[in-house]
Amino acid sequence: MKTISAGTYLPILQALILDGKTVCLNISGSSMAPFLIHQRDSVRLQRPEHPPISGDIVLYQRENGQFILHRICRIKNGFYYLAGDNQTVLEGPVPPKQIFAIVTAVCRKGQWFKAEDPRWQFFAIFWRRMLHLRPIFLFIYTKLSKY
């Protein structure tokens, strides 16, 4: 199997998404844990049909060109404030023009599901609001997941 860098394939995926195609992407990195796990889980991405809302997972491009998959935690004055589920600090303000894809489904542990699923809703509602308490929960999760 040949491995290529994200910098090589993400601009191609971006072009496909902006052209109206739906694409799947394997998760790389740990910022969306424990909801999405590095090299285990996948997401289905498409161009947003409506402005993203709090709780949505989006793919955006930072000013430095880096592509990031994070959850919208807050919207203020038309700008987005985002964080990965494994993070405790918001990134923002992110202008809407930097967001080019929204996650419409996830494949977690080999099973596909959409935003209506209770597992997704837990992270979209409860987990998003517990930003400052996440270190405690993540510590407990890490200890329990070893058993």
C-alpha positions in Angstrom: 0.0 0.0 0.0 1.3 3.4 -0.9 0.8 6.3 1.5 0.5 9.9 0.3 0.5 13.1 2.3 -2.7 14.9 3.1 -1.3 18.0 1.4 -1.4 16.0 -1.8 -5.0 14.6 -1.7 -7.0 17.1 0.3 -6.9 19.8 -2.4 -8.2 17.2 -4.8 -11.0 16.3 -2.4 -11.7 20.0 -1.9 -12.2 20.4 -5.6 -14.5 17.4 -5.8 -16.6 18.7 -2.9 -16.8 22.2 -4.3 -17.9 20.6 -7.6 -20.9 19.0 -5.7 -19.5 15.5 -5.2 -19.7 13.5 -2.0 -16.4 12.1 -0.8 -15.3 9.8 2.0 -12.2 10.5 4.1 -10.4 8.3 6.6 -9.7 10.1 9.8 -6.1 11.1 10.3 -5.1 12.7 13.6 -6.5 12.6 17.2 -8.3 15.9 17.5 -11.7 14.4 17.0 -11.2 11.6 19.5 -13.0 10.0 21.3 -15.8 10.4 18.7 -13.6 9.6 15.7 -10.4 7.6 16.0 -7.3 8.0 13.9 -7.0 5.5 11.0 -10.1 3.6 12.3 -13.0 5.8 11.4 -14.2 7.6 8.2 -16.5 10.5 7.4 -18.7 11.3 4.4 -18.3 14.9 3.3 -20.3 17.2 1.0 -20.7 20.8 0.2 -23.0 22.4 2.8 -26.5 22.9 1.5 -27.2 25.4 4.3 -25.1 27.4 6.7 -23.5 25.0 9.2 -24.9 25.2 12.8 -23.4 24.5 16.2 -22.7 20.8 16.6 -21.9 20.2 12.9 -18.6 18.7 12.0 -17.0 20.6 9.1 -13.8 20.5 7.0 -12.2 23.9 6.6 -9.0 25.4 5.5 -6.9 27.5 7.8 -5.3 30.7 6.5 -1.9 28.8 6.4 -3.5 26.2 4.0 -3.9 23.4 6.5 -7.1 21.4 6.3 -8.9 20.7 9.6 -11.9 18.6 10.5 -13.5 20.0 13.7 -16.9 20.6 15.3 -18.6 24.0 15.4 -19.0 24.9 19.0 -20.2 28.5 18.7 -21.3 31.0 16.1 -21.0 34.7 16.8 -21.4 37.7 14.5 -21.4 35.3 11.4 -18.1 33.7 12.4 -17.5 30.2 13.6 -15.6 29.0 16.6 -14.5 25.4 16.3 -12.7 22.7 18.3 -11.9 19.0 17.9 -13.7 16.7 20.4 -10.2 16.1 22.0 -9.5 19.8 22.5 -10.3 22.3 25.2 -9.6 25.6 23.3 -11.7 27.1 20.6 -10.3 28.2 17.3 -11.8 31.3 15.8 -13.2 33.4 14.5 -13.3 31.4 11.3 -15.1 33.1 8.4 -17.7 31.1 6.5 -15.6 31.2 3.3 -13.0 28.9 4.9 -15.6 26.1 5.5 -16.1 24.1 2.4 -17.5 20.7 3.6 -19.8 19.3 6.2 -19.8 15.8 7.5 -23.1 14.1 6.7 -22.3 10.6 8.0 -19.6 8.9 10.0 -18.3 5.3 9.9 -17.3 4.5 13.5 -16.1 1.1 14.4 -17.2 -0.1 10.9 -20.8 1.1 11.3 -22.2 4.1 9.3 -24.6 6.5 11.0 -25.9 10.0 10.6 -26.4 13.1 12.8 -29.7 11.8 14.2 -28.0 8.9 15.9 -27.8 9.2 19.7 -24.0 8.7 19.7 -23.6 11.7 17.3 -26.0 13.7 19.3 -24.1 13.1 22.6 -21.0 14.8 21.0 -23.0 17.4 19.1 -24.9 18.6 22.2 -23.5 17.5 25.5 -19.8 17.1 24.7 -19.7 20.4 22.8 -21.0 22.2 25.9 -18.5 20.6 28.2 -15.4 22.2 26.7 -13.8 23.2 30.0 -14.5 19.8 31.7 -13.2 17.7 28.8 -9.8 17.1 30.4 -11.4 15.3 33.3 -13.7 13.2 31.0 -10.8 12.4 28.6 -8.6 11.3 31.5 -11.3 8.9 32.7 -12.0 7.7 29.1 -8.3 7.0 28.6 -8.0 5.0 31.8 -11.2 3.0 31.1 -10.3 2.3 27.4 -7.2 0.4 28.5 -9.4 -2.3 30.0 
